[in-house]
Amino acid sequence: MEKKDQLLSINIPESHKPRVVIVGGGFGGIHLLSGLKDDFQIVLIDRYNYHTFQPLLYQVATAGLEPDSVAEPFRKMIGRNRDVCFRMVKVDRVDPEAQHIYTTAGSLSYDYLVIATGSQTNFFDNPNIAKNAFPLKQVTHALDLRSHIFQQFEKSEMIADEQVRKRLMTFVVVGAGPTGVEISGALAELKNHILPHDYPQLDVNRMRIFLVEGLERVLPAMSAVSGGRTQKYLERMGVEIILSDLILDYDGKTVRLRNGGEIETDTLIWAAGVNGNLPDGFGEKSIFRGKLAVSETCQVYRDQKTRDVFNNVFAIGDVASMSAEDGKGTLPGLAQVAIQQGRQLAANLLRINRGEPVRAFRYRDKGVLATIGRNKAVAEFPGKICLTGWSGWLVWLIVHLWFLIGFRNKAVVFANWVWSYVTYDRGIRLIIRPSTKSTDPVSREMTGEMREDI
């Protein structure tokens, strides 16, 4: 660490303007950044140098899109604005009393700090699942999973042992929220339209896709109508759905269920929950259920019980826990919440700088979407408006294109979708990050050979 400190410096230029440090470049962070004007010096910090459009990561994982079409470099977004700096470092610790953050490249002072670090996969303290399952929160996760999926079929075509082949061709998705539903539907479309052409000598019909949900229905956060329709879509596509059951353990070969059942598989995709990606430095009185507790102005509580806040420390998006207006629970972990909080906080920081009173955040529910596959999606909007099938799918396409960052990304994604729709093809079936998750000797041998060649 001493050697690193001597070589690296966060090196932010001096400025007479108040300094806003934004930790995290997700939906909340970039919309906050775009809403701030020249009144501040802004420092954006992230461990990656790009913003990721997470709702489409499942399409990267299933060969529908390339990773650069769902990512946008921060420096491209910032341009030549001299009052905005980006630093690709990891934040180790925050000291809200001293108004300092400590990173892998040294410390940095701030006038205003915004924690927008998003969420991380919650494995519910199960080390075996954390070690052996595939999460889907980052571009690297999607690339690992994509390579693993096609690696399974390359091995299946060469393996002689029927029991091993069955395990290789079995996929288990945990969590029937939007992410779990979308990845299950995408795997089913691979099975029904893509893999039979790629592997004509392999009986792809033997591929099995399980979707496991601990609650009693699919899409539990949406209406019973949407959940029921989604379940029918998935079952028609060949997905086997297990409800009201939990994963107890997974050793890389066998999934053990709470009801006593077991599923032999090399692939467990974890979409069962997240918690806040918290930096160190905040005490227990600031944390509620794994997230930073915030006031209605997004200020982090120093003490939730006394309602005492840090005046210049804010949190937005998935890392923040804000009470819903009706007092029933907290706001959902949706991109729209983060986007609206980022925009509102930008306006409030400008008000603070002008000496004006800040305004409380009010979430405007714009609906929830989930796609299952071609011409199949559900879309719910306020006022009990529910669209399913082709109409829901069209709305899903428009909304996701609208919120993608960058014209190039919109154009590339749209072109890929049109091509896939017309041809039933996904042309990005590349194994470029050989998976090391599998524990069987064939997998280790194959992966070792590939890595040696590289």
VOVOMAR-157040 format. One record per residue (C-alpha): residue in three letters; x, y, z. Coordinates in pm, whole numbers, plus 50000, padded with zeros to 5 digits. Layout:
<nodes>
NODE  rest   east  north     up
NODE   Ala      X      Y      Z
...
</nodes>
This chain:
<nodes>
NODE  rest   east  north     up
NODE   Met  50000  50000  50000
NODE   Glu  50285  50237  50078
NODE   Lys  50434  50180  49735
NODE   Lys  50098  50246  49570
NODE   Asp  50056  50569  49766
NODE   Gln  50394  50691  49640
NODE   Leu  50309  50620  49276
NODE   Leu  49944  50727  49260
NODE   Ser  49770  51050  49346
NODE   Ile  49407  51138  49291
NODE   Asn  49538  51476  49168
NODE   Ile  49230  51700  49151
NODE   Pro  49294  52060  49034
NODE   Glu  49238  52342  49282
NODE   Ser  48917  52536  49237
NODE   His  48736  52822  49407
NODE   Lys  48404  52646  49343
NODE   Pro  48241  52411  49596
NODE   Arg  48346  52052  49529
NODE   Val  48083  51781  49476
NODE   Val  48221  51427  49490
NODE   Ile  47996  51164  49331
NODE   Val  48089  50806  49415
NODE   Gly  47935  50577  49156
NODE   Gly  47836  50630  48792
NODE   Gly  47512  50435  48775
NODE   Phe  47173  50580  48683
NODE   Gly  47162  50812  48984
NODE   Gly  47519  50933  48949
NODE   Ile  47507  51021  48579
NODE   His  47171  51200  48603
NODE   Leu  47299  51398  48900
NODE   Leu  47610  51485  48699
NODE   Ser  47410  51599  48397
NODE   Gly  47184  51814  48617
NODE   Leu  47461  52011  48788
NODE   Lys  47579  52331  48624
NODE   Asp  47903  52529  48631
NODE   Asp  47845  52635  48992
NODE   Phe  48049  52339  49121
NODE   Gln  48368  52148  49070
NODE   Ile  48251  51788  49022
NODE   Val  48459  51477  49084
NODE   Leu  48306  51150  48960
NODE   Ile  48462  50835  49108
NODE   Asp  48398  50481  48988
NODE   Arg  48600  50158  48982
NODE   Tyr  48513  50122  48610
NODE   Asn  48557  50387  48343
NODE   Tyr  48209  50340  48196
NODE   His  47840  50355  48283
NODE   Thr  47659  50022  48246
NODE   Phe  47298  49994  48133
NODE   Gln  47223  49703  48364
NODE   Pro  46870  49619  48239
NODE   Leu  47022  49479  47918
NODE   Leu  47307  49277  48071
NODE   Tyr  47104  48959  48033
NODE   Gln  47113  49013  47654
NODE   Val  47493  49038  47666
NODE   Ala  47496  48713  47864
NODE   Thr  47280  48535  47607
NODE   Ala  47460  48663  47293
NODE   Gly  47199  48920  47195
NODE   Leu  47424  49225  47237
NODE   Glu  47792  49310  47262
NODE   Pro  47904  49467  47592
NODE   Asp  48007  49799  47435
NODE   Ser  47647  49858  47325
NODE   Val  47526  49870  47687
NODE   Ala  47817  50078  47821
NODE   Glu  47924  50438  47774
NODE   Pro  48266  50578  47879
NODE   Phe  48244  50845  48147
NODE   Arg  48507  51060  47979
NODE   Lys  48302  51066  47660
NODE   Met  48001  51180  47862
NODE   Ile  48201  51451  48039
NODE   Gly  48372  51586  47728
NODE   Arg  48601  51887  47775
NODE   Asn  48432  52033  48082
NODE   Arg  48725  52149  48295
NODE   Asp  48512  52163  48608
NODE   Val  48435  51790  48590
NODE   Cys  48700  51528  48673
NODE   Phe  48672  51151  48651
NODE   Arg  48897  50918  48850
NODE   Met  48892  50540  48812
NODE   Val  48964  50437  49169
NODE   Lys  48796  50239  49443
NODE   Val  48672  50415  49755
NODE   Asp  48801  50236  50064
NODE   Arg  48649  50452  50333
NODE   Val  48446  50766  50397
NODE   Asp  48499  51002  50690
NODE   Pro  48183  51217  50696
NODE   Glu  48296  51412  51003
NODE   Ala  48627  51519  50848
NODE   Gln  48471  51553  50500
NODE   His  48724  51321  50340
NODE   Ile  48709  51006  50132
NODE   Tyr  48997  50761  50113
NODE   Thr  49063  50582  49786
NODE   Thr  49320  50349  49634
NODE   Ala  49495  50661  49499
NODE   Gly  49489  50871  49815
NODE   Ser  49242  51090  50002
NODE   Leu  49016  51368  49878
NODE   Ser  48824  51641  50057
NODE   Tyr  48476  51749  49957
NODE   Asp  48213  52012  50022
NODE   Tyr  47930  51778  49922
NODE   Leu  47947  51399  49896
NODE   Val  47697  51184  49706
NODE   Ile  47705  50807  49752
NODE   Ala  47557  50649  49439
NODE   Thr  47735  50314  49447
NODE   Gly  47427  50109  49366
NODE   Ser  47377  49753  49482
NODE   Gln  47567  49428  49493
NODE   Thr  47449  49069  49471
NODE   Asn  47311  48935  49797
NODE   Phe  47400  48568  49844
NODE   Phe  47244  48569  50191
NODE   Asp  47569  48471  50362
NODE   Asn  47601  48141  50177
NODE   Pro  47969  48104  50080
NODE   Asn  47912  47805  49851
NODE   Ile  47654  47988  49642
NODE   Ala  47873  48300  49634
NODE   Lys  48163  48090  49506
NODE   Asn  47981  47877  49249
NODE   Ala  47683  48079  49122
NODE   Phe  47682  48331  48838
NODE   Pro  47569  48682  48935
NODE   Leu  47458  48933  48673
NODE   Lys  47540  49284  48794
NODE   Gln  47838  49386  48581
NODE   Val  47960  49359  48222
NODE   Thr  48228  49115  48334
NODE   His  47959  48893  48489
NODE   Ala  47765  48892  48160
NODE   Leu  48074  48800  47959
NODE   Asp  48162  48520  48200
NODE   Leu  47812  48380  48180
NODE   Arg  47796  48408  47801
NODE   Ser  48118  48216  47756
NODE   His  48009  47959  48014
NODE   Ile  47673  47894  47843
NODE   Phe  47830  47817  47506
NODE   Gln  48116  47630  47668
NODE   Gln  47857  47394  47816
NODE   Phe  47729  47300  47472
NODE   Glu  48076  47263  47324
NODE   Lys  48151  47013  47601
NODE   Ser  47811  46844  47570
NODE   Glu  47878  46759  47207
NODE   Met  48202  46581  47300
NODE   Ile  48113  46414  47628
NODE   Ala  48025  46043  47632
NODE   Asp  47880  46022  47982
NODE   Glu  47501  46080  47964
NODE   Gln  47478  46187  48328
NODE   Val  47747  46453  48283
NODE   Arg  47583  46573  47959
NODE   Lys  47252  46612  48141
NODE   Arg  47418  46825  48407
NODE   Leu  47595  47038  48146
NODE   Met  47265  47108  47968
NODE   Thr  47069  47201  48281
NODE   Phe  47040  47567  48382
NODE   Val  46892  47694  48708
NODE   Val  46788  48058  48752
NODE   Val  46714  48173  49107
NODE   Gly  46473  48461  49159
NODE   Ala  46161  48526  48949
NODE   Gly  46183  48904  48949
NODE   Pro  46236  49089  48618
NODE   Thr  46602  48981  48587
NODE   Gly  46528  48615  48653
NODE   Val  46232  48614  48416
NODE   Glu  46429  48785  48139
NODE   Ile  46733  48557  48161
NODE   Ser  46505  48249  48171
NODE   Gly  46316  48367  47864
NODE   Ala  46640  48444  47680
NODE   Leu  46777  48095  47756
NODE   Ala  46452  47943  47628
NODE   Glu  46481  48137  47304
NODE   Leu  46837  48011  47262
NODE   Lys  46709  47658  47308
NODE   Asn  46419  47698  47067
NODE   His  46575  47905  46788
NODE   Ile  46957  47927  46802
NODE   Leu  47119  47617  46950
NODE   Pro  46951  47359  46722
NODE   His  47123  47524  46423
NODE   Asp  47461  47550  46596
NODE   Tyr  47460  47194  46733
NODE   Pro  47269  46973  46484
NODE   Gln  47433  46658  46622
NODE   Leu  47319  46738  46976
NODE   Asp  46966  46680  47103
NODE   Val  46909  47035  47228
NODE   Asn  46557  46941  47339
NODE   Arg  46723  46779  47639
NODE   Met  46828  47121  47764
NODE   Arg  46637  47205  48083
NODE   Ile  46578  47550  48230
NODE   Phe  46452  47586  48587
NODE   Leu  46329  47908  48745
NODE   Val  46316  47893  49126
NODE   Glu  46127  48152  49332
NODE   Gly  46084  48161  49710
NODE   Leu  45746  48334  49695
NODE   Glu  45422  48192  49561
NODE   Arg  45422  48349  49214
NODE   Val  45638  48483  48932
NODE   Leu  45710  48859  48933
NODE   Pro  45594  48898  49297
NODE   Ala  45646  49278  49288
NODE   Met  45396  49313  49001
NODE   Ser  45027  49231  48984
NODE   Ala  44887  48879  48992
NODE   Val  44768  48928  48632
NODE   Ser  45121  49008  48509
NODE   Gly  45272  48728  48715
NODE   Gly  45022  48472  48590
NODE   Arg  45060  48575  48227
NODE   Thr  45440  48568  48256
NODE   Gln  45432  48220  48407
NODE   Lys  45220  48092  48117
NODE   Tyr  45458  48249  47863
NODE   Leu  45762  48090  48026
NODE   Glu  45603  47747  48061
NODE   Arg  45503  47748  47694
NODE   Met  45864  47828  47607
NODE   Gly  45982  47526  47806
NODE   Val  46090  47683  48137
NODE   Glu  46018  47466  48443
NODE   Ile  45903  47689  48730
NODE   Ile  45942  47601  49099
NODE   Leu  45755  47832  49335
NODE   Ser  45749  47868  49716
NODE   Asp  46088  47704  49747
NODE   Leu  46439  47821  49833
NODE   Ile  46793  47722  49741
NODE   Leu  46969  47591  50050
NODE   Asp  47309  47520  49896
NODE   Tyr  47502  47469  49574
NODE   Asp  47842  47300  49549
NODE   Gly  47898  47360  49178
NODE   Lys  47724  47037  49075
NODE   Thr  47409  46994  49283
NODE   Val  47142  47245  49384
NODE   Arg  46976  47153  49711
NODE   Leu  46623  47285  49762
NODE   Arg  46445  47351  50090
NODE   Asn  46173  47098  50005
NODE   Gly  46435  46823  49985
NODE   Gly  46465  46818  49608
NODE   Glu  46794  46830  49418
NODE   Ile  46888  46947  49069
NODE   Glu  47212  46838  48903
NODE   Thr  47357  47136  48715
NODE   Asp  47680  47310  48626
NODE   Thr  47502  47647  48596
NODE   Leu  47328  47838  48873
NODE   Ile  47238  48196  48776
NODE   Trp  47167  48409  49083
NODE   Ala  46902  48681  49047
NODE   Ala  46753  48642  49393
NODE   Gly  46831  48972  49558
NODE   Val  47068  49259  49619
NODE   Asn  47184  49479  49903
NODE   Gly  47350  49818  49914
NODE   Asn  47710  49850  49798
NODE   Leu  47818  50043  50106
NODE   Pro  48158  50207  50152
NODE   Asp  48314  50178  50497
NODE   Gly  48288  50469  50736
NODE   Phe  47919  50484  50825
NODE   Gly  47801  50360  51162
NODE   Glu  47514  50124  51234
NODE   Lys  47285  50418  51311
NODE   Ser  47313  50523  50946
NODE   Ile  47231  50181  50800
NODE   Phe  46889  50022  50750
NODE   Arg  46869  49669  50611
NODE   Gly  47200  49689  50432
NODE   Lys  47147  50036  50285
NODE   Leu  47215  50395  50388
NODE   Ala  46906  50540  50552
NODE   Val  46825  50879  50401
NODE   Ser  46581  51161  50466
NODE   Glu  46327  51290  50215
NODE   Thr  46601  51521  50082
NODE   Cys  46840  51226  50029
NODE   Gln  47064  51331  50320
NODE   Val  47223  51036  50501
NODE   Tyr  47108  50995  50861
NODE   Arg  47375  51026  51125
NODE   Asp  47119  50872  51361
NODE   Gln  46789  50734  51229
NODE   Lys  46615  50747  51567
NODE   Thr  46685  51114  51635
NODE   Arg  46647  51202  51261
NODE   Asp  46986  51375  51274
NODE   Val  47144  51397  50927
NODE   Phe  47481  51474  50774
NODE   Asn  47412  51812  50613
NODE   Asn  47648  51759  50319
NODE   Val  47639  51380  50267
NODE   Phe  47374  51235  50037
NODE   Ala  47286  50891  49900
NODE   Ile  47071  50805  49599
NODE   Gly  46964  50498  49405
NODE   Asp  46995  50137  49520
NODE   Val  47242  50218  49798
NODE   Ala  46984  50444  49968
NODE   Ser  46686  50342  50178
NODE   Met  46413  50607  50169
NODE   Ser  46069  50564  50324
NODE   Ala  45780  50556  50079
NODE   Glu  45536  50848  50097
NODE   Asp  45256  50629  50232
NODE   Gly  45486  50513  50513
NODE   Lys  45457  50152  50399
NODE   Gly  45804  50021  50341
NODE   Thr  46076  50187  50135
NODE   Leu  46108  50295  49774
NODE   Pro  46179  50009  49530
NODE   Gly  46524  49948  49385
NODE   Leu  46434  50060  49033
NODE   Ala  46631  50263  48781
NODE   Gln  46353  50523  48775
NODE   Val  46397  50590  49147
NODE   Ala  46770  50651  49100
NODE   Ile  46716  50871  48794
NODE   Gln  46456  51087  48966
NODE   Gln  46664  51115  49284
NODE   Gly  46969  51217  49081
NODE   Arg  46778  51492  48903
NODE   Gln  46612  51614  49224
NODE   Leu  46941  51620  49415
NODE   Ala  47107  51821  49137
NODE   Ala  46832  52082  49169
NODE   Asn  46866  52082  49549
NODE   Leu  47244  52129  49540
NODE   Leu  47192  52430  49315
NODE   Arg  46936  52563  49562
NODE   Ile  47177  52511  49853
NODE   Asn  47449  52697  49664
NODE   Arg  47209  52989  49613
NODE   Gly  47099  52988  49975
NODE   Glu  46748  52867  49894
NODE   Pro  46549  52598  50080
NODE   Val  46565  52246  49942
NODE   Arg  46266  52043  49830
NODE   Ala  46166  51697  49944
NODE   Phe  46189  51411  49698
NODE   Arg  45861  51272  49568
NODE   Tyr  45879  50958  49362
NODE   Arg  45664  50951  49050
NODE   Asp  45579  50593  48964
NODE   Lys  45615  50554  48586
NODE   Gly  45549  50182  48577
NODE   Val  45733  49851  48580
NODE   Leu  45836  49640  48281
NODE   Ala  45960  49288  48221
NODE   Thr  46016  49106  47894
NODE   Ile  45995  48731  47847
NODE   Gly  46091  48702  47482
NODE   Arg  45986  48782  47128
NODE   Asn  45645  48956  47134
NODE   Lys  45608  48867  47501
NODE   Ala  45636  49123  47782
NODE   Val  45437  49274  48066
NODE   Ala  45411  49646  48140
NODE   Glu  45227  49798  48434
NODE   Phe  45151  50167  48478
NODE   Pro  44977  50375  48746
NODE   Gly  44601  50361  48726
NODE   Lys  44596  49981  48700
NODE   Ile  44696  49989  48334
NODE   Cys  44850  49656  48236
NODE   Leu  44980  49565  47891
NODE   Thr  45083  49213  47804
NODE   Gly  45201  49030  47496
NODE   Trp  45297  49227  47185
NODE   Ser  45186  49568  47318
NODE   Gly  45384  49524  47640
NODE   Trp  45684  49410  47438
NODE   Leu  45670  49718  47215
NODE   Val  45655  49948  47517
NODE   Trp  45949  49761  47671
NODE   Leu  46156  49814  47353
NODE   Ile  46081  50186  47333
NODE   Val  46152  50255  47700
NODE   His  46485  50072  47701
NODE   Leu  46602  50242  47384
NODE   Trp  46499  50579  47525
NODE   Phe  46703  50544  47844
NODE   Leu  47017  50399  47683
NODE   Ile  47306  50647  47706
NODE   Gly  47454  50761  47375
NODE   Phe  47316  50776  47021
NODE   Arg  47559  50509  46899
NODE   Asn  47440  50264  47164
NODE   Lys  47076  50328  47072
NODE   Ala  47152  50269  46704
NODE   Val  47357  49953  46763
NODE   Val  47103  49800  47000
NODE   Phe  46814  49881  46767
NODE   Ala  47000  49727  46470
NODE   Asn  47076  49412  46671
NODE   Trp  46713  49379  46777
NODE   Val  46585  49419  46422
NODE   Trp  46834  49164  46291
NODE   Ser  46747  48913  46564
NODE   Tyr  46374  48964  46508
NODE   Val  46395  48911  46131
NODE   Thr  46648  48626  46126
NODE   Tyr  46598  48453  46464
NODE   Asp  46976  48480  46496
NODE   Arg  47217  48600  46764
NODE   Gly  47555  48651  46605
NODE   Ile  47767  48710  46916
NODE   Arg  47812  48351  47028
NODE   Leu  48175  48390  47132
NODE   Ile  48366  48213  47409
NODE   Ile  48618  48480  47502
NODE   Arg  48631  48444  47881
NODE   Pro  48658  48067  47947
NODE   Ser  48466  47981  48261
NODE   Thr  48644  47830  48558
NODE   Lys  48330  47777  48769
NODE   Ser  48266  47415  48678
NODE   Thr  48425  47149  48899
NODE   Asp  48423  46845  48669
NODE   Pro  48753  46721  48517
NODE   Val  48637  46776  48158
NODE   Ser  48565  47142  48229
NODE   Arg  48899  47194  48400
NODE   Glu  49086  47027  48114
NODE   Met  48904  47226  47847
NODE   Thr  48942  47557  48031
NODE   Gly  49308  47493  48098
NODE   Glu  49379  47425  47733
NODE   Met  49201  47740  47625
NODE   Arg  49385  47956  47873
NODE   Glu  49719  47804  47772
NODE   Asp  49648  47883  47407
NODE   Ile  49564  48241  47500
</nodes>
